[in-house]
Amino acid sequence: MLFVSRESATFFYVKRQVEAACDLAFGPGRMRVRVIDIADRPDLAEKHNIEALPTVIAGTRRFIGVPVAENLAAFLGSLPPTDKIS
C-alpha cells in the first residue's frame, strides 16, 4: 500500500517510482500498487499509524519518504516471504 496525498507536488513522481520498484522486484506488471490518499481514507491512515508521507507498507515493514525505484525494489526484494506483497 502506498499512502500519499494527491495534493502533493511529488505525487505522480512517487507513484511512478513505486510502480517501477514493484516491476523491478517482482517482474513487470505482476504487482498492482494500491494508492491510498489520506484525505479520502483518513481511517486507513489512522489504522496503519501513518505519520509521514509518502509511506509504503509491505507486510509488517515500512518505507517512508520519497523513494528511488532501485532502493525501494531492494527493500521489497529483501522482505521475508511472509511480508512480501501478495
trRosetta pair geometry for C-beta under 8 A, 3 or more apart (Angstrom, degrees):
i j d omega theta_ij theta_ji phi_ij phi_ji
1 34 4.9 -40 -110 81 69 109
1 36 5.8 9 -176 -3 107 122
1 44 8.0 -128 -179 165 151 130
1 48 7.5 -126 86 -91 145 169
1 56 7.1 161 82 -154 47 50
1 57 4.7 -3 55 53 97 100
2 14 7.3 155 -175 140 130 107
2 15 7.0 132 122 -107 160 66
2 18 5.2 26 -89 -158 141 174
2 33 5.5 16 -6 177 125 111
2 34 6.8 165 21 83 74 52
2 35 5.0 -25 71 -109 108 62
2 36 6.7 165 81 23 51 73
2 54 6.3 -6 -173 -175 89 118
2 55 7.6 160 -155 84 45 46
2 56 5.4 -17 -101 -101 71 76
3 36 5.1 -29 -103 74 64 103
3 38 5.9 56 -174 -60 97 99
3 44 7.6 -164 -103 116 110 106
3 45 6.1 119 -149 -104 134 86
3 48 7.1 -164 -55 83 143 139
3 50 4.8 -114 142 -120 167 148
3 53 6.2 -110 118 -113 88 86
3 54 6.4 161 82 -159 60 63
3 55 4.5 -1 52 57 111 93
3 56 7.8 -162 20 -75 72 29
3 57 7.2 48 -13 -10 106 103
4 8 6.3 -104 -180 23 94 134
4 11 5.7 117 160 -126 135 83
4 14 6.0 158 -107 94 135 144
4 15 7.3 -67 -15 -63 168 88
4 35 6.4 -31 28 -162 117 93
4 36 7.3 134 26 74 67 51
4 37 6.3 -41 81 -103 74 57
4 38 7.3 -155 85 -10 23 89
4 53 5.7 113 -129 -165 42 114
4 54 4.7 -9 -93 -111 86 102
5 8 4.5 107 76 -29 92 99
5 11 6.9 -103 90 -83 53 110
5 37 6.4 79 -129 -153 35 79
5 38 5.8 -44 -80 36 77 102
5 39 6.3 79 -135 -22 83 103
5 53 5.6 51 -7 159 94 168
6 11 5.3 71 -140 -131 41 157
6 37 4.8 -22 -19 -114 102 129
6 39 7.1 -88 28 30 93 123
7 11 7.4 123 49 -46 19 134
7 39 7.1 74 -11 -28 114 145
8 11 4.6 132 69 -50 89 85
8 14 7.5 17 98 5 135 136
8 53 6.8 -149 -62 125 148 129
8 54 7.7 -142 57 -55 169 93
10 13 4.9 -65 -164 51 70 116
10 14 5.2 73 136 -29 94 104
10 54 7.6 -119 103 -22 116 116
10 66 5.7 -64 169 -110 154 123
11 14 6.0 -64 -149 36 23 108
11 15 6.3 20 158 -17 63 109
12 15 5.7 -52 -143 37 32 112
12 16 6.3 33 157 -18 65 106
13 16 6.0 -60 -151 38 28 109
13 17 6.3 26 154 -19 65 109
13 66 7.3 10 109 -156 116 114
14 17 5.7 -57 -148 37 30 111
14 18 6.3 28 157 -17 66 106
14 54 4.8 136 -166 -20 150 159
14 66 5.9 -103 -92 -132 98 74
14 67 6.8 92 -143 31 75 84
15 18 6.0 -56 -147 37 29 109
15 19 6.4 28 155 -16 64 108
15 33 7.1 163 -155 98 75 150
15 35 6.3 1 -115 -98 110 137
16 19 5.8 -57 -147 39 30 111
16 20 6.2 30 155 -19 65 109
17 20 5.7 -55 -145 39 29 111
17 21 6.3 33 153 -23 64 106
17 66 7.5 80 42 177 162 71
17 67 4.8 169 131 87 130 91
17 68 6.4 -94 -152 -132 129 19
17 69 4.8 -138 -156 -62 70 77
17 72 6.6 106 148 13 96 143
18 21 5.6 -50 -146 34 31 114
18 22 6.6 33 154 -19 63 102
18 33 5.3 99 123 -123 116 151
18 54 7.9 -111 -51 144 129 147
18 56 6.1 173 -122 -92 119 129
18 67 6.3 94 -73 52 71 139
18 69 7.9 -136 -56 -105 15 74
18 72 6.5 -88 -111 143 56 165
19 22 5.8 -53 -151 34 32 111
19 23 6.6 33 150 -18 64 105
19 33 5.5 -99 -82 -9 73 136
20 23 5.6 -53 -150 36 34 113
20 24 6.4 33 152 -18 66 105
20 69 3.8 -41 101 -121 116 140
20 73 7.7 -73 122 -53 71 116
21 24 5.7 -55 -147 38 32 110
21 25 6.0 21 158 -12 67 112
21 67 6.4 -31 -43 138 148 141
21 69 4.5 -155 -62 -152 74 64
21 70 7.6 -128 -105 -40 83 13
21 71 7.9 -48 -110 69 124 51
21 72 3.6 -35 -123 94 157 112
21 73 4.3 -151 -153 -58 72 74
21 75 7.9 -3 -173 47 134 96
21 76 6.2 125 152 0 105 135
22 25 5.9 -60 -137 44 28 104
22 26 5.7 -25 179 28 67 114
22 30 7.6 -153 154 70 94 77
22 31 3.9 -125 -180 80 121 128
22 33 6.1 -151 -21 -62 151 97
22 73 7.7 -135 -42 -100 17 82
22 76 7.0 -141 -98 -159 53 177
22 85 7.6 -52 -123 62 107 148
23 26 7.1 -74 -119 57 15 75
23 27 6.9 -56 -160 125 52 18
23 28 4.7 28 -150 -100 104 56
23 29 7.1 41 -110 -19 94 43
23 30 7.7 130 -116 28 50 83
23 31 7.5 -141 -63 43 44 99
24 69 6.2 117 -5 158 139 102
24 70 6.9 -110 164 -104 174 51
24 73 3.7 -32 91 -118 123 151
25 31 7.6 -4 75 6 100 152
25 72 7.9 -88 -36 121 129 72
25 73 4.3 -164 -52 -151 90 76
25 74 8.0 -135 -90 -41 103 18
25 76 4.0 -13 -126 92 168 123
25 77 4.7 -146 -136 -56 94 86
26 30 4.5 -134 131 82 106 123
26 31 4.7 81 62 -26 151 121
26 76 7.4 -69 -34 137 95 132
26 85 7.7 -78 -58 65 148 105
27 30 4.3 58 74 -10 95 135
31 85 6.1 69 -143 98 126 128
36 40 7.5 -139 -171 70 62 104
36 41 5.2 -68 -168 56 102 137
36 44 5.5 -91 -170 97 148 145
36 45 7.4 -180 131 -61 122 79
37 40 4.3 65 77 13 103 108
37 41 6.7 112 70 18 57 88
38 41 6.6 -81 -128 68 30 68
38 42 6.0 62 176 -94 72 60
38 44 7.9 -131 -115 74 61 90
38 45 4.4 54 -131 -66 99 146
38 50 6.5 -138 -100 95 126 148
38 53 6.9 -105 -9 -82 137 132
39 42 7.3 6 -136 -54 18 90
41 44 4.2 8 147 20 117 114
41 45 6.5 135 108 -18 76 86
42 45 5.3 -53 -148 38 42 116
42 46 6.1 43 153 -20 71 103
43 46 5.9 -55 -149 37 29 109
43 47 6.2 32 152 -23 64 108
44 47 5.4 -49 -140 36 34 115
44 48 6.1 11 165 1 67 110
45 48 6.5 -71 -145 50 23 93
45 50 4.2 -76 -157 41 79 126
46 49 7.4 26 -174 -76 33 38
46 50 7.6 -65 -54 29 23 85
48 55 7.9 170 125 109 124 138
48 57 6.0 -84 -166 -58 139 161
50 53 7.2 46 169 -72 115 78
50 55 5.3 -164 -134 36 97 149
51 55 8.0 89 44 -61 54 146
52 55 6.2 115 81 -60 69 107
52 64 5.1 63 80 -168 121 121
52 65 7.3 -4 131 -64 128 60
54 64 7.6 178 94 -152 48 48
54 65 7.1 -4 58 114 72 8
54 66 6.5 88 28 -89 107 50
54 67 7.4 -77 81 -8 123 91
55 62 5.8 -23 -167 -161 101 112
55 63 7.2 151 -159 77 51 50
55 64 5.1 -11 -108 -107 83 75
56 62 6.8 145 77 -158 54 56
56 63 4.3 -4 55 55 107 101
56 64 7.9 -150 27 -69 66 36
56 67 6.9 13 -13 -41 134 141
56 72 6.7 70 27 -145 164 121
57 61 7.5 159 -152 86 54 42
57 62 5.5 -24 -99 -100 67 78
58 61 5.6 -19 69 67 83 90
58 62 7.8 162 25 -89 68 30
58 63 7.4 28 5 -5 108 102
58 75 7.8 140 31 130 143 99
58 76 6.0 -176 -95 -116 172 81
58 79 5.8 -100 124 -79 125 158
58 83 6.0 76 129 157 84 91
58 84 7.1 -23 174 -143 109 26
58 85 5.1 -73 -136 -53 94 95
59 79 6.1 143 20 -169 137 134
59 80 7.8 -142 125 61 172 80
59 82 6.5 107 -142 119 139 63
59 83 2.7 -157 65 -151 168 69
59 84 6.6 39 -44 7 124 19
59 85 7.2 -119 -33 -66 79 53
60 83 5.6 -84 25 -112 79 112
61 75 7.7 -159 129 173 134 103
61 79 6.2 -149 30 -111 139 106
61 83 5.7 50 4 -176 105 144
63 67 6.2 39 140 -85 129 121
63 72 5.8 106 158 -122 167 88
63 75 5.3 93 -84 129 129 165
67 71 6.2 -153 -163 76 82 103
67 72 4.0 32 -171 -51 140 126
68 71 4.6 69 65 13 92 111
68 72 6.9 174 73 -8 42 89
69 72 6.0 -64 -145 43 27 105
69 73 6.0 30 158 -23 66 109
70 73 5.7 -52 -143 35 28 113
70 74 6.5 31 155 -20 62 103
71 74 5.8 -53 -152 33 31 111
71 75 6.6 33 149 -19 63 105
72 75 5.3 -51 -150 36 37 116
72 76 6.2 35 153 -17 68 104
73 76 5.7 -53 -144 39 32 109
73 77 6.0 30 156 -17 65 111
74 77 5.8 -57 -142 42 28 110
74 78 6.2 26 158 -21 63 111
75 78 6.0 -64 -150 35 25 108
75 79 7.4 44 151 -43 59 91
76 79 6.0 -34 -164 -5 37 115
76 84 7.6 79 -179 -132 79 73
76 85 7.1 -32 -149 2 112 111
79 83 4.2 -120 -178 91 113 110
79 84 5.3 153 96 -76 123 60
80 83 5.1 77 58 14 76 103
80 84 7.6 -120 97 -30 38 80
81 84 5.7 -32 -149 -3 38 117
